[in-house]
């Protein structure tokens, strides 16, 4: 069983324009809203690929029923901790002329320590049944930067051997690494932020990742490179997959679909090269869909044979 954890669910409003004019008039070509959150997105992507999962995390009173219904519509079990307040709104503006996405994201409501402890207990209990737990995304007000380290530690108290993926950035990633997740999935910007320096070649990306592997005990790192593809590495081997030429419909779900592909391939016992192929095929199948829509099995199966993998 795969468990996903979403601490900061959201309502994504995606608007497509032809070309962004700063300080001027921008006319919307297409618009849609999706209830989501990074862990929720991973579960929806897994459902699209034919795999079951359970959604844990926080839900908020205003919008709670709608988020729960969104999850259940895909046949996903949820066991959220209900919090006061409302689900935050995230604005996404996709410029069709350049395929550049601009995001304006709210912080999220306040979550008390008592409610955080309630979630920690749920993760402890579900960890006993899980093959994989995915921790991903930002956090709401009231939740500390060391939250992922606490939650990973709690999960492993119940199940020391459960595999853990962490998809976070900044202090959340830095502190989360102290609890030794098995896999992390930074994008290039997040990796550069971690080292506070630009990273150029594929070889340098691999070298930087192996510094993290050596220092923190992480087993595997997958770095998404946007329209340049993705790189995966462990302590021994590394592979690169260039991006496919695709019609971009929505970008914000690609990273979460990538995490779903990684999760599914890892618990299936796939080798490193195939984990990357799963990851890129799932992400690519999401990019072709509108807004925050995740990958589907049909899209994945069509794209999977086209993924070119090269050793770094």
PyMOL commands that set and color helices and strands:
alter all, ss='L'
color gray80, all
select helices_A, chain A and resi 38-48+64-73+113-127+147-158+170-179+188-195+202-216+226-228+254-267+272-287+297-304
alter helices_A, ss='H'
color red, helices_A
select strands_A, chain A and resi 2-6+10-17+28-36+53-62+77-86+88-95+100-105+132-136+163-167+183-184+220-224+230-233+238-241+309-311
alter strands_A, ss='S'
color yellow, strands_A
deselect
rebuild
show_as cartoon
